């Protein structure tokens, strides 16, 4: 027996409402107390790229059927595990993003959520030597979380 569904499914697990043809990802400014200059652009582009690669939606600069907006609200380094001499052996880089999702195709499908991800690194490593890799890992995880909440109705 064939069952009709209420969304368009792709092999990536995305479930895009049939009436949604376009998406907008607004620029996510960095409002964290500690600002890394390239983080806003890197995060915004990663979310745009995920939508372009994973869905058939056309990206628009504004007014898309699906719209993502928000800001980076936290970027911090915090010690995690103490060594024998009470010095942190592991540090954690933590990034939080506030996201507002608007689904113009289904007004009940919108939401506002905060997403946080982190990556740990050895305190013997200089942050500047691992920061780019850690940010890239964290941004990928955040983008996946946001995409899944918005478009992977599992």
Residue pairs with C-beta under 8 A, 6 or more apart in sequence:
6 17
6 18
7 15
7 16
7 17
7 18
7 153
8 15
8 16
8 17
8 18
8 56
9 15
10 16
10 54
10 55
10 56
12 54
12 55
13 148
13 152
13 154
14 54
14 55
14 147
14 151
14 152
15 151
15 152
15 153
16 55
16 56
16 57
16 66
16 151
17 65
17 103
17 105
17 106
17 109
19 65
19 105
19 106
20 57
20 65
20 66
20 103
20 104
20 105
21 57
21 58
21 65
22 57
22 58
22 59
22 60
22 63
22 64
22 65
22 66
23 51
23 55
23 57
23 58
23 59
23 60
23 64
23 65
23 66
23 67
23 68
24 59
24 60
24 61
24 62
24 63
24 64
24 66
24 67
24 68
25 44
25 47
25 48
25 51
25 59
25 67
25 68
25 69
26 44
26 62
26 67
26 68
26 69
26 70
27 40
27 41
27 44
28 40
28 43
28 44
28 47
28 69
28 70
28 71
28 72
28 97
29 40
29 71
29 72
30 36
30 39
30 40
30 71
30 72
30 75
31 71
31 72
31 73
32 72
32 73
32 74
32 75
32 76
32 95
32 96
33 74
33 75
33 76
34 75
34 76
35 75
36 75
36 131
36 135
39 72
39 75
39 95
39 135
39 139
40 72
42 135
42 136
42 139
43 72
43 97
43 139
43 142
43 143
46 139
46 140
46 143
47 68
47 143
47 146
47 147
48 59
50 143
50 144
50 147
51 57
51 59
51 147
52 59
54 147
54 151
55 151
57 64
57 65
57 66
64 104
65 103
65 104
65 105
66 101
66 102
66 103
66 104
66 105
66 150
66 151
67 101
67 102
67 104
68 99
68 100
68 101
68 146
68 150
69 99
69 100
69 102
70 97
70 98
70 99
70 100
71 97
71 98
72 95
72 96
72 97
72 98
73 96
73 97
73 98
73 114
74 94
74 95
74 96
74 116
75 93
75 94
75 95
75 96
76 93
76 94
77 91
77 92
77 93
77 94
77 127
78 91
78 92
78 94
79 88
79 90
79 91
79 92
79 123
80 88
80 89
80 90
80 91
80 92
80 120
81 88
81 89
81 90
82 88
82 89
83 89
87 123
88 123
89 122
89 123
90 120
90 121
90 122
90 123
91 120
91 121
91 122
91 123
91 127
92 118
92 119
92 120
92 121
93 118
93 119
93 120
93 121
93 127
93 131
93 134
93 135
93 138
94 116
94 117
94 118
95 116
95 117
95 118
95 135
95 138
95 139
95 142
96 114
96 115
96 116
97 114
97 115
97 116
97 142
97 146
98 112
98 113
98 114
99 112
99 113
99 114
99 115
99 146
100 110
100 111
100 112
101 109
101 110
101 111
101 112
101 113
101 146
101 149
101 150
102 110
103 109
103 110
103 150
111 149
113 149
115 142
115 145
115 146
117 138
117 141
117 142
117 145
118 138
119 134
119 137
119 138
121 127
121 130
121 134
148 154
